[in-house]
């Protein structure tokens, strides 16, 4: 994404000044990607329960 659209790297302040070539070996960047993927996966798994998704997006603990 950053190679095709370099301007998008600025949307991630923690990685805005990091060389694109070093991001794939950056443990913090990889952890961030894994966290983001897990969050999207959680939302997809709970599409039918908007209450849980709303609570997740505002950072409140959710109850099933």
CHARMM-style PDB file with segment names, atoms N, HN, CA, C and O in Angstrom:
ATOM      1  N   UNK     1       0.819  -1.181   0.000  1.00  0.00      PROA
ATOM      2  CA  UNK     1       0.000   0.000   0.000  1.00  0.00      PROA
ATOM      3  C   UNK     1       0.872   1.257   0.000  1.00  0.00      PROA
ATOM      4  O   UNK     1       0.610   2.195  -0.752  1.00  0.00      PROA
ATOM      5  N   UNK     2       1.910   1.275   0.846  1.00  0.00      PROA
ATOM      6  HN  UNK     2       2.123   0.512   1.457  1.00  0.00      PROA
ATOM      7  CA  UNK     2       2.750   2.466   0.927  1.00  0.00      PROA
ATOM      8  C   UNK     2       3.546   2.692  -0.353  1.00  0.00      PROA
ATOM      9  O   UNK     2       3.834   3.834  -0.711  1.00  0.00      PROA
ATOM     10  N   UNK     3       3.899   1.622  -1.036  1.00  0.00      PROA
ATOM     11  HN  UNK     3       3.665   0.695  -0.745  1.00  0.00      PROA
ATOM     12  CA  UNK     3       4.638   1.796  -2.300  1.00  0.00      PROA
ATOM     13  C   UNK     3       3.729   2.338  -3.389  1.00  0.00      PROA
ATOM     14  O   UNK     3       4.119   3.223  -4.151  1.00  0.00      PROA
ATOM     15  N   UNK     4       2.512   1.804  -3.460  1.00  0.00      PROA
ATOM     16  HN  UNK     4       2.195   1.086  -2.841  1.00  0.00      PROA
ATOM     17  CA  UNK     4       1.566   2.253  -4.489  1.00  0.00      PROA
ATOM     18  C   UNK     4       1.023   3.647  -4.175  1.00  0.00      PROA
ATOM     19  O   UNK     4       0.775   4.444  -5.079  1.00  0.00      PROA
ATOM     20  N   UNK     5       0.845   3.930  -2.897  1.00  0.00      PROA
ATOM     21  HN  UNK     5       1.047   3.282  -2.162  1.00  0.00      PROA
ATOM     22  CA  UNK     5       0.284   5.215  -2.465  1.00  0.00      PROA
ATOM     23  C   UNK     5       1.106   5.743  -1.292  1.00  0.00      PROA
ATOM     24  O   UNK     5       0.655   5.661  -0.150  1.00  0.00      PROA
ATOM     25  N   UNK     6       2.286   6.277  -1.539  1.00  0.00      PROA
ATOM     26  HN  UNK     6       2.653   6.344  -2.467  1.00  0.00      PROA
ATOM     27  CA  UNK     6       3.187   6.710  -0.470  1.00  0.00      PROA
ATOM     28  C   UNK     6       2.581   7.729   0.493  1.00  0.00      PROA
ATOM     29  O   UNK     6       3.000   7.807   1.648  1.00  0.00      PROA
ATOM     30  N   UNK     7       1.620   8.496   0.045  1.00  0.00      PROA
ATOM     31  HN  UNK     7       1.279   8.433  -0.893  1.00  0.00      PROA
ATOM     32  CA  UNK     7       1.003   9.505   0.909  1.00  0.00      PROA
ATOM     33  C   UNK     7       0.229   8.870   2.066  1.00  0.00      PROA
ATOM     34  O   UNK     7      -0.005   9.530   3.079  1.00  0.00      PROA
ATOM     35  N   UNK     8      -0.171   7.610   1.937  1.00  0.00      PROA
ATOM     36  HN  UNK     8       0.018   7.074   1.114  1.00  0.00      PROA
ATOM     37  CA  UNK     8      -0.913   6.955   3.010  1.00  0.00      PROA
ATOM     38  C   UNK     8      -0.035   6.648   4.224  1.00  0.00      PROA
ATOM     39  O   UNK     8      -0.560   6.458   5.321  1.00  0.00      PROA
ATOM     40  N   UNK     9       1.257   6.596   4.056  1.00  0.00      PROA
ATOM     41  HN  UNK     9       1.683   6.749   3.165  1.00  0.00      PROA
ATOM     42  CA  UNK     9       2.145   6.312   5.188  1.00  0.00      PROA
ATOM     43  C   UNK     9       2.026   7.400   6.253  1.00  0.00      PROA
ATOM     44  O   UNK     9       2.214   7.127   7.439  1.00  0.00      PROA
ATOM     45  N   UNK    10       1.721   8.615   5.847  1.00  0.00      PROA
ATOM     46  HN  UNK    10       1.569   8.837   4.884  1.00  0.00      PROA
ATOM     47  CA  UNK    10       1.567   9.718   6.796  1.00  0.00      PROA
ATOM     48  C   UNK    10       0.360   9.528   7.715  1.00  0.00      PROA
ATOM     49  O   UNK    10       0.280  10.171   8.762  1.00  0.00      PROA
ATOM     50  N   UNK    11      -0.573   8.661   7.343  1.00  0.00      PROA
ATOM     51  HN  UNK    11      -0.508   8.139   6.493  1.00  0.00      PROA
ATOM     52  CA  UNK    11      -1.740   8.390   8.174  1.00  0.00      PROA
ATOM     53  C   UNK    11      -1.395   7.522   9.381  1.00  0.00      PROA
ATOM     54  O   UNK    11      -2.219   7.346  10.279  1.00  0.00      PROA
ATOM     55  N   UNK    12      -0.187   6.983   9.403  1.00  0.00      PROA
ATOM     56  HN  UNK    12       0.483   7.125   8.673  1.00  0.00      PROA
ATOM     57  CA  UNK    12       0.286   6.138  10.502  1.00  0.00      PROA
ATOM     58  C   UNK    12       1.486   6.827  11.137  1.00  0.00      PROA
ATOM     59  O   UNK    12       2.626   6.506  10.800  1.00  0.00      PROA
ATOM     60  N   UNK    13       1.253   7.774  12.056  1.00  0.00      PROA
ATOM     61  HN  UNK    13       0.328   8.035  12.330  1.00  0.00      PROA
ATOM     62  CA  UNK    13       2.324   8.612  12.602  1.00  0.00      PROA
ATOM     63  C   UNK    13       3.519   7.840  13.169  1.00  0.00      PROA
ATOM     64  O   UNK    13       4.658   8.290  13.040  1.00  0.00      PROA
ATOM     65  N   UNK    14       3.277   6.698  13.789  1.00  0.00      PROA
ATOM     66  HN  UNK    14       2.352   6.333  13.894  1.00  0.00      PROA
ATOM     67  CA  UNK    14       4.382   5.935  14.367  1.00  0.00      PROA
ATOM     68  C   UNK    14       5.334   5.403  13.305  1.00  0.00      PROA
ATOM     69  O   UNK    14       6.491   5.103  13.600  1.00  0.00      PROA
ATOM     70  N   UNK    15       4.856   5.287  12.080  1.00  0.00      PROA
ATOM     71  HN  UNK    15       3.916   5.530  11.840  1.00  0.00      PROA
ATOM     72  CA  UNK    15       5.661   4.705  11.006  1.00  0.00      PROA
ATOM     73  C   UNK    15       5.860   5.669   9.835  1.00  0.00      PROA
ATOM     74  O   UNK    15       6.372   5.276   8.787  1.00  0.00      PROA
ATOM     75  N   UNK    16       5.461   6.916  10.011  1.00  0.00      PROA
ATOM     76  HN  UNK    16       5.045   7.235  10.863  1.00  0.00      PROA
ATOM     77  CA  UNK    16       5.506   7.889   8.919  1.00  0.00      PROA
ATOM     78  C   UNK    16       6.920   8.160   8.413  1.00  0.00      PROA
ATOM     79  O   UNK    16       7.116   8.437   7.230  1.00  0.00      PROA
ATOM     80  N   UNK    17       7.903   8.081   9.303  1.00  0.00      PROA
ATOM     81  HN  UNK    17       7.745   7.856  10.265  1.00  0.00      PROA
ATOM     82  CA  UNK    17       9.277   8.390   8.890  1.00  0.00      PROA
ATOM     83  C   UNK    17      10.142   7.143   8.705  1.00  0.00      PROA
ATOM     84  O   UNK    17      11.342   7.244   8.448  1.00  0.00      PROA
ATOM     85  N   UNK    18       9.527   5.972   8.838  1.00  0.00      PROA
ATOM     86  HN  UNK    18       8.553   5.889   9.047  1.00  0.00      PROA
ATOM     87  CA  UNK    18      10.265   4.721   8.691  1.00  0.00      PROA
ATOM     88  C   UNK    18      10.398   4.383   7.210  1.00  0.00      PROA
ATOM     89  O   UNK    18       9.440   4.520   6.449  1.00  0.00      PROA
ATOM     90  N   UNK    19      11.571   3.947   6.810  1.00  0.00      PROA
ATOM     91  HN  UNK    19      12.349   3.836   7.429  1.00  0.00      PROA
ATOM     92  CA  UNK    19      11.777   3.529   5.421  1.00  0.00      PROA
ATOM     93  C   UNK    19      10.822   2.392   5.084  1.00  0.00      PROA
ATOM     94  O   UNK    19      10.686   1.443   5.855  1.00  0.00      PROA
ATOM     95  N   UNK    20      10.171   2.485   3.950  1.00  0.00      PROA
ATOM     96  HN  UNK    20      10.281   3.257   3.324  1.00  0.00      PROA
ATOM     97  CA  UNK    20       9.223   1.458   3.531  1.00  0.00      PROA
ATOM     98  C   UNK    20       9.889   0.084   3.483  1.00  0.00      PROA
ATOM     99  O   UNK    20       9.279  -0.910   3.877  1.00  0.00      PROA
ATOM    100  N   UNK    21      11.102   0.019   3.018  1.00  0.00      PROA
ATOM    101  HN  UNK    21      11.598   0.827   2.698  1.00  0.00      PROA
ATOM    102  CA  UNK    21      11.792  -1.257   2.880  1.00  0.00      PROA
ATOM    103  C   UNK    21      12.048  -1.938   4.218  1.00  0.00      PROA
ATOM    104  O   UNK    21      12.225  -3.156   4.262  1.00  0.00      PROA
ATOM    105  N   UNK    22      12.071  -1.179   5.307  1.00  0.00      PROA
ATOM    106  HN  UNK    22      11.927  -0.190   5.271  1.00  0.00      PROA
ATOM    107  CA  UNK    22      12.343  -1.784   6.610  1.00  0.00      PROA
ATOM    108  C   UNK    22      11.072  -2.136   7.388  1.00  0.00      PROA
ATOM    109  O   UNK    22      11.160  -2.744   8.454  1.00  0.00      PROA
ATOM    110  N   UNK    23       9.909  -1.771   6.882  1.00  0.00      PROA
ATOM    111  HN  UNK    23       9.837  -1.277   6.015  1.00  0.00      PROA
ATOM    112  CA  UNK    23       8.676  -2.027   7.619  1.00  0.00      PROA
ATOM    113  C   UNK    23       8.387  -3.517   7.781  1.00  0.00      PROA
ATOM    114  O   UNK    23       7.869  -3.929   8.819  1.00  0.00      PROA
ATOM    115  N   UNK    24       8.708  -4.326   6.785  1.00  0.00      PROA
ATOM    116  HN  UNK    24       9.128  -3.991   5.942  1.00  0.00      PROA
ATOM    117  CA  UNK    24       8.418  -5.758   6.869  1.00  0.00      PROA
ATOM    118  C   UNK    24       9.272  -6.466   7.906  1.00  0.00      PROA
ATOM    119  O   UNK    24       8.974  -7.601   8.278  1.00  0.00      PROA
ATOM    120  N   UNK    25      10.316  -5.826   8.373  1.00  0.00      PROA
ATOM    121  HN  UNK    25      10.558  -4.904   8.071  1.00  0.00      PROA
ATOM    122  CA  UNK    25      11.160  -6.394   9.422  1.00  0.00      PROA
ATOM    123  C   UNK    25      11.007  -5.649  10.747  1.00  0.00      PROA
ATOM    124  O   UNK    25      11.746  -5.912  11.695  1.00  0.00      PROA
ATOM    125  N   UNK    26      10.053  -4.722  10.816  1.00  0.00      PROA
ATOM    126  HN  UNK    26       9.453  -4.509  10.045  1.00  0.00      PROA
ATOM    127  CA  UNK    26       9.840  -3.910  12.004  1.00  0.00      PROA
ATOM    128  C   UNK    26       8.807  -4.596  12.905  1.00  0.00      PROA
ATOM    129  O   UNK    26       7.632  -4.665  12.543  1.00  0.00      PROA
ATOM    130  N   UNK    27       9.224  -5.105  14.074  1.00  0.00      PROA
ATOM    131  HN  UNK    27      10.179  -5.049  14.367  1.00  0.00      PROA
ATOM    132  CA  UNK    27       8.288  -5.837  14.934  1.00  0.00      PROA
ATOM    133  C   UNK    27       7.090  -5.005  15.389  1.00  0.00      PROA
ATOM    134  O   UNK    27       5.996  -5.548  15.547  1.00  0.00      PROA
ATOM    135  N   UNK    28       7.269  -3.713  15.600  1.00  0.00      PROA
ATOM    136  HN  UNK    28       8.158  -3.272  15.471  1.00  0.00      PROA
ATOM    137  CA  UNK    28       6.142  -2.870  16.020  1.00  0.00      PROA
ATOM    138  C   UNK    28       5.129  -2.714  14.887  1.00  0.00      PROA
ATOM    139  O   UNK    28       3.921  -2.713  15.122  1.00  0.00      PROA
ATOM    140  N   UNK    29       5.627  -2.583  13.666  1.00  0.00      PROA
ATOM    141  HN  UNK    29       6.609  -2.584  13.476  1.00  0.00      PROA
ATOM    142  CA  UNK    29       4.734  -2.475  12.515  1.00  0.00      PROA
ATOM    143  C   UNK    29       3.976  -3.780  12.302  1.00  0.00      PROA
ATOM    144  O   UNK    29       2.774  -3.766  12.032  1.00  0.00      PROA
ATOM    145  N   UNK    30       4.669  -4.898  12.422  1.00  0.00      PROA
ATOM    146  HN  UNK    30       5.645  -4.909  12.640  1.00  0.00      PROA
ATOM    147  CA  UNK    30       4.024  -6.200  12.254  1.00  0.00      PROA
ATOM    148  C   UNK    30       2.983  -6.440  13.337  1.00  0.00      PROA
ATOM    149  O   UNK    30       1.912  -6.977  13.054  1.00  0.00      PROA
ATOM    150  N   UNK    31       3.280  -6.051  14.572  1.00  0.00      PROA
ATOM    151  HN  UNK    31       4.150  -5.615  14.802  1.00  0.00      PROA
ATOM    152  CA  UNK    31       2.316  -6.200  15.662  1.00  0.00      PROA
ATOM    153  C   UNK    31       1.091  -5.326  15.413  1.00  0.00      PROA
ATOM    154  O   UNK    31      -0.038  -5.741  15.674  1.00  0.00      PROA
ATOM    155  N   UNK    32       1.316  -4.128  14.913  1.00  0.00      PROA
ATOM    156  HN  UNK    32       2.233  -3.791  14.701  1.00  0.00      PROA
ATOM    157  CA  UNK    32       0.204  -3.223  14.605  1.00  0.00      PROA
ATOM    158  C   UNK    32      -0.678  -3.828  13.513  1.00  0.00      PROA
ATOM    159  O   UNK    32      -1.905  -3.783  13.602  1.00  0.00      PROA
ATOM    160  N   UNK    33      -0.053  -4.389  12.495  1.00  0.00      PROA
ATOM    161  HN  UNK    33       0.944  -4.426  12.423  1.00  0.00      PROA
ATOM    162  CA  UNK    33      -0.808  -5.038  11.418  1.00  0.00      PROA
ATOM    163  C   UNK    33      -1.620  -6.216  11.926  1.00  0.00      PROA
ATOM    164  O   UNK    33      -2.765  -6.408  11.518  1.00  0.00      PROA
ATOM    165  N   UNK    34      -1.029  -7.002  12.814  1.00  0.00      PROA
ATOM    166  HN  UNK    34      -0.098  -6.845  13.144  1.00  0.00      PROA
ATOM    167  CA  UNK    34      -1.748  -8.147  13.386  1.00  0.00      PROA
ATOM    168  C   UNK    34      -2.921  -7.680  14.237  1.00  0.00      PROA
ATOM    169  O   UNK    34      -3.995  -8.281  14.190  1.00  0.00      PROA
ATOM    170  N   UNK    35      -2.731  -6.617  15.014  1.00  0.00      PROA
ATOM    171  HN  UNK    35      -1.859  -6.129  15.051  1.00  0.00      PROA
ATOM    172  CA  UNK    35      -3.799  -6.084  15.847  1.00  0.00      PROA
ATOM    173  C   UNK    35      -4.942  -5.549  14.970  1.00  0.00      PROA
ATOM    174  O   UNK    35      -6.116  -5.779  15.260  1.00  0.00      PROA
ATOM    175  N   UNK    36      -4.592  -4.851  13.922  1.00  0.00      PROA
ATOM    176  HN  UNK    36      -3.639  -4.663  13.686  1.00  0.00      PROA
ATOM    177  CA  UNK    36      -5.590  -4.301  13.021  1.00  0.00      PROA
ATOM    178  C   UNK    36      -6.379  -5.422  12.342  1.00  0.00      PROA
ATOM    179  O   UNK    36      -7.603  -5.351  12.235  1.00  0.00      PROA
ATOM    180  N   UNK    37      -5.678  -6.444  11.891  1.00  0.00      PROA
ATOM    181  HN  UNK    37      -4.683  -6.502  11.978  1.00  0.00      PROA
ATOM    182  CA  UNK    37      -6.328  -7.585  11.248  1.00  0.00      PROA
ATOM    183  C   UNK    37      -7.261  -8.299  12.222  1.00  0.00      PROA
ATOM    184  O   UNK    37      -8.370  -8.680  11.846  1.00  0.00      PROA
ATOM    185  N   UNK    38      -6.829  -8.484  13.467  1.00  0.00      PROA
ATOM    186  HN  UNK    38      -5.928  -8.174  13.773  1.00  0.00      PROA
ATOM    187  CA  UNK    38      -7.668  -9.137  14.478  1.00  0.00      PROA
ATOM    188  C   UNK    38      -8.930  -8.320  14.748  1.00  0.00      PROA
ATOM    189  O   UNK    38     -10.010  -8.883  14.928  1.00  0.00      PROA
ATOM    190  N   UNK    39      -8.796  -7.001  14.776  1.00  0.00      PROA
ATOM    191  HN  UNK    39      -7.919  -6.543  14.629  1.00  0.00      PROA
ATOM    192  CA  UNK    39      -9.956  -6.137  14.998  1.00  0.00      PROA
ATOM    193  C   UNK    39     -10.965  -6.227  13.869  1.00  0.00      PROA
ATOM    194  O   UNK    39     -12.170  -6.291  14.112  1.00  0.00      PROA
ATOM    195  N   UNK    40     -10.478  -6.232  12.637  1.00  0.00      PROA
ATOM    196  HN  UNK    40      -9.499  -6.180  12.441  1.00  0.00      PROA
ATOM    197  CA  UNK    40     -11.367  -6.363  11.479  1.00  0.00      PROA
ATOM    198  C   UNK    40     -12.039  -7.730  11.496  1.00  0.00      PROA
ATOM    199  O   UNK    40     -13.238  -7.839  11.237  1.00  0.00      PROA
ATOM    200  N   UNK    41     -11.270  -8.771  11.800  1.00  0.00      PROA
ATOM    201  HN  UNK    41     -10.296  -8.682  12.010  1.00  0.00      PROA
ATOM    202  CA  UNK    41     -11.808 -10.126  11.884  1.00  0.00      PROA
ATOM    203  C   UNK    41     -12.916 -10.196  12.938  1.00  0.00      PROA
ATOM    204  O   UNK    41     -13.964 -10.795  12.697  1.00  0.00      PROA
ATOM    205  N   UNK    42     -12.684  -9.584  14.109  1.00  0.00      PROA
ATOM    206  HN  UNK    42     -11.832  -9.098  14.304  1.00  0.00      PROA
ATOM    207  CA  UNK    42     -13.679  -9.560  15.180  1.00  0.00      PROA
ATOM    208  C   UNK    42     -14.962  -8.884  14.705  1.00  0.00      PROA
ATOM    209  O   UNK    42     -16.058  -9.383  14.959  1.00  0.00      PROA
ATOM    210  N   UNK    43     -14.827  -7.742  14.013  1.00  0.00      PROA
ATOM    211  HN  UNK    43     -13.936  -7.336  13.808  1.00  0.00      PROA
ATOM    212  CA  UNK    43     -16.005  -7.023  13.545  1.00  0.00      PROA
ATOM    213  C   UNK    43     -16.782  -7.843  12.518  1.00  0.00      PROA
ATOM    214  O   UNK    43     -18.013  -7.867  12.547  1.00  0.00      PROA
ATOM    215  N   UNK    44     -16.075  -8.511  11.616  1.00  0.00      PROA
ATOM    216  HN  UNK    44     -15.076  -8.492  11.593  1.00  0.00      PROA
ATOM    217  CA  UNK    44     -16.748  -9.348  10.618  1.00  0.00      PROA
ATOM    218  C   UNK    44     -17.495 -10.489  11.306  1.00  0.00      PROA
ATOM    219  O   UNK    44     -18.636 -10.790  10.956  1.00  0.00      PROA
ATOM    220  N   UNK    45     -16.850 -11.122  12.284  1.00  0.00      PROA
ATOM    221  HN  UNK    45     -15.923 -10.877  12.569  1.00  0.00      PROA
ATOM    222  CA  UNK    45     -17.491 -12.223  13.006  1.00  0.00      PROA
ATOM    223  C   UNK    45     -18.725 -11.775  13.775  1.00  0.00      PROA
ATOM    224  O   UNK    45     -19.588 -12.599  14.078  1.00  0.00      PROA
ATOM    225  N   UNK    46     -18.830 -10.499  14.096  1.00  0.00      PROA
ATOM    226  HN  UNK    46     -18.129  -9.829  13.850  1.00  0.00      PROA
ATOM    227  CA  UNK    46     -19.932  -9.989  14.912  1.00  0.00      PROA
ATOM    228  C   UNK    46     -20.805  -8.981  14.182  1.00  0.00      PROA
ATOM    229  O   UNK    46     -21.420  -8.124  14.817  1.00  0.00      PROA
ATOM    230  N   UNK    47     -20.867  -9.071  12.872  1.00  0.00      PROA
ATOM    231  HN  UNK    47     -20.368  -9.767  12.357  1.00  0.00      PROA
ATOM    232  CA  UNK    47     -21.662  -8.118  12.100  1.00  0.00      PROA
ATOM    233  C   UNK    47     -23.128  -8.084  12.533  1.00  0.00      PROA
ATOM    234  O   UNK    47     -23.768  -7.034  12.474  1.00  0.00      PROA
ATOM    235  N   UNK    48     -23.653  -9.209  12.959  1.00  0.00      PROA
ATOM    236  HN  UNK    48     -23.133 -10.062  13.006  1.00  0.00      PROA
ATOM    237  CA  UNK    48     -25.055  -9.264  13.353  1.00  0.00      PROA
ATOM    238  C   UNK    48     -25.309  -8.618  14.715  1.00  0.00      PROA
ATOM    239  O   UNK    48     -26.454  -8.309  15.045  1.00  0.00      PROA
ATOM    240  N   UNK    49     -24.273  -8.414  15.497  1.00  0.00      PROA
ATOM    241  HN  UNK    49     -23.343  -8.666  15.230  1.00  0.00      PROA
ATOM    242  CA  UNK    49     -24.433  -7.846  16.838  1.00  0.00      PROA
ATOM    243  C   UNK    49     -23.806  -6.451  16.884  1.00  0.00      PROA
ATOM    244  O   UNK    49     -22.659  -6.284  17.297  1.00  0.00      PROA
ATOM    245  N   UNK    50     -24.571  -5.470  16.457  1.00  0.00      PROA
ATOM    246  HN  UNK    50     -25.503  -5.606  16.122  1.00  0.00      PROA
ATOM    247  CA  UNK    50     -24.048  -4.102  16.373  1.00  0.00      PROA
ATOM    248  C   UNK    50     -23.691  -3.523  17.733  1.00  0.00      PROA
ATOM    249  O   UNK    50     -22.855  -2.624  17.820  1.00  0.00      PROA
ATOM    250  N   UNK    51     -24.317  -4.027  18.803  1.00  0.00      PROA
ATOM    251  HN  UNK    51     -24.996  -4.757  18.733  1.00  0.00      PROA
ATOM    252  CA  UNK    51     -23.998  -3.522  20.143  1.00  0.00      PROA
ATOM    253  C   UNK    51     -22.536  -3.817  20.492  1.00  0.00      PROA
ATOM    254  O   UNK    51     -21.833  -2.948  21.007  1.00  0.00      PROA
ATOM    255  N   UNK    52     -22.081  -5.044  20.211  1.00  0.00      PROA
ATOM    256  HN  UNK    52     -22.652  -5.750  19.792  1.00  0.00      PROA
ATOM    257  CA  UNK    52     -20.693  -5.413  20.491  1.00  0.00      PROA
ATOM    258  C   UNK    52     -19.734  -4.576  19.650  1.00  0.00      PROA
ATOM    259  O   UNK    52     -18.721  -4.096  20.159  1.00  0.00      PROA
ATOM    260  N   UNK    53     -20.045  -4.399  18.378  1.00  0.00      PROA
ATOM    261  HN  UNK    53     -20.868  -4.789  17.965  1.00  0.00      PROA
ATOM    262  CA  UNK    53     -19.168  -3.617  17.501  1.00  0.00      PROA
ATOM    263  C   UNK    53     -19.108  -2.170  17.969  1.00  0.00      PROA
ATOM    264  O   UNK    53     -18.032  -1.574  17.992  1.00  0.00      PROA
ATOM    265  N   UNK    54     -20.254  -1.594  18.346  1.00  0.00      PROA
ATOM    266  HN  UNK    54     -21.128  -2.078  18.327  1.00  0.00      PROA
ATOM    267  CA  UNK    54     -20.271  -0.208  18.836  1.00  0.00      PROA
ATOM    268  C   UNK    54     -19.416  -0.059  20.085  1.00  0.00      PROA
ATOM    269  O   UNK    54     -18.665   0.907  20.214  1.00  0.00      PROA
ATOM    270  N   UNK    55     -19.528  -1.018  21.011  1.00  0.00      PROA
ATOM    271  HN  UNK    55     -20.138  -1.803  20.906  1.00  0.00      PROA
ATOM    272  CA  UNK    55     -18.739  -0.964  22.231  1.00  0.00      PROA
ATOM    273  C   UNK    55     -17.254  -1.106  21.931  1.00  0.00      PROA
ATOM    274  O   UNK    55     -16.423  -0.452  22.562  1.00  0.00      PROA
ATOM    275  N   UNK    56     -16.923  -1.953  20.974  1.00  0.00      PROA
ATOM    276  HN  UNK    56     -17.598  -2.484  20.462  1.00  0.00      PROA
ATOM    277  CA  UNK    56     -15.514  -2.138  20.606  1.00  0.00      PROA
ATOM    278  C   UNK    56     -14.931  -0.844  20.023  1.00  0.00      PROA
ATOM    279  O   UNK    56     -13.812  -0.453  20.353  1.00  0.00      PROA
ATOM    280  N   UNK    57     -15.694  -0.200  19.168  1.00  0.00      PROA
ATOM    281  HN  UNK    57     -16.603  -0.518  18.900  1.00  0.00      PROA
ATOM    282  CA  UNK    57     -15.198   0.999  18.497  1.00  0.00      PROA
ATOM    283  C   UNK    57     -14.996   2.168  19.454  1.00  0.00      PROA
ATOM    284  O   UNK    57     -14.156   3.031  19.197  1.00  0.00      PROA
ATOM    285  N   UNK    58     -15.744   2.212  20.545  1.00  0.00      PROA
ATOM    286  HN  UNK    58     -16.425   1.511  20.753  1.00  0.00      PROA
ATOM    287  CA  UNK    58     -15.560   3.294  21.513  1.00  0.00      PROA
ATOM    288  C   UNK    58     -14.650   2.875  22.653  1.00  0.00      PROA
ATOM    289  O   UNK    58     -14.383   3.664  23.559  1.00  0.00      PROA
ATOM    290  N   UNK    59     -14.172   1.637  22.613  1.00  0.00      PROA
ATOM    291  HN  UNK    59     -14.389   0.996  21.877  1.00  0.00      PROA
ATOM    292  CA  UNK    59     -13.190   1.180  23.586  1.00  0.00      PROA
ATOM    293  C   UNK    59     -13.749   0.687  24.902  1.00  0.00      PROA
ATOM    294  O   UNK    59     -13.018   0.609  25.889  1.00  0.00      PROA
ATOM    295  N   UNK    60     -15.035   0.351  24.942  1.00  0.00      PROA
ATOM    296  HN  UNK    60     -15.629   0.415  24.140  1.00  0.00      PROA
ATOM    297  CA  UNK    60     -15.635  -0.156  26.172  1.00  0.00      PROA
ATOM    298  C   UNK    60     -15.562  -1.681  26.176  1.00  0.00      PROA
ATOM    299  O   UNK    60     -15.642  -2.311  25.122  1.00  0.00      PROA
ATOM    300  N   UNK    61     -15.410  -2.269  27.349  1.00  0.00      PROA
ATOM    301  HN  UNK    61     -15.345  -1.757  28.206  1.00  0.00      PROA
ATOM    302  CA  UNK    61     -15.454  -3.731  27.433  1.00  0.00      PROA
ATOM    303  C   UNK    61     -16.811  -4.238  26.995  1.00  0.00      PROA
ATOM    304  O   UNK    61     -17.828  -3.614  27.299  1.00  0.00      PROA
ATOM    305  N   UNK    62     -16.849  -5.344  26.295  1.00  0.00      PROA
ATOM    306  HN  UNK    62     -16.023  -5.851  26.048  1.00  0.00      PROA
ATOM    307  CA  UNK    62     -18.118  -5.864  25.805  1.00  0.00      PROA
ATOM    308  C   UNK    62     -18.532  -7.084  26.607  1.00  0.00      PROA
ATOM    309  O   UNK    62     -17.712  -7.793  27.191  1.00  0.00      PROA
ATOM    310  N   UNK    63     -19.827  -7.295  26.610  1.00  0.00      PROA
ATOM    311  HN  UNK    63     -20.493  -6.719  26.135  1.00  0.00      PROA
ATOM    312  CA  UNK    63     -20.413  -8.464  27.285  1.00  0.00      PROA
ATOM    313  C   UNK    63     -21.214  -9.234  26.267  1.00  0.00      PROA
ATOM    314  O   UNK    63     -21.949  -8.644  25.476  1.00  0.00      PROA
ATOM    315  N   UNK    64     -21.081 -10.548  26.277  1.00  0.00      PROA
ATOM    316  HN  UNK    64     -20.484 -11.027  26.921  1.00  0.00      PROA
ATOM    317  CA  UNK    64     -21.863 -11.357  25.329  1.00  0.00      PROA
ATOM    318  C   UNK    64     -23.205 -11.706  25.896  1.00  0.00      PROA
ATOM    319  OT1 UNK    64     -23.996 -12.382  25.239  1.00  0.00      PROA
TER     320      UNK     64
END
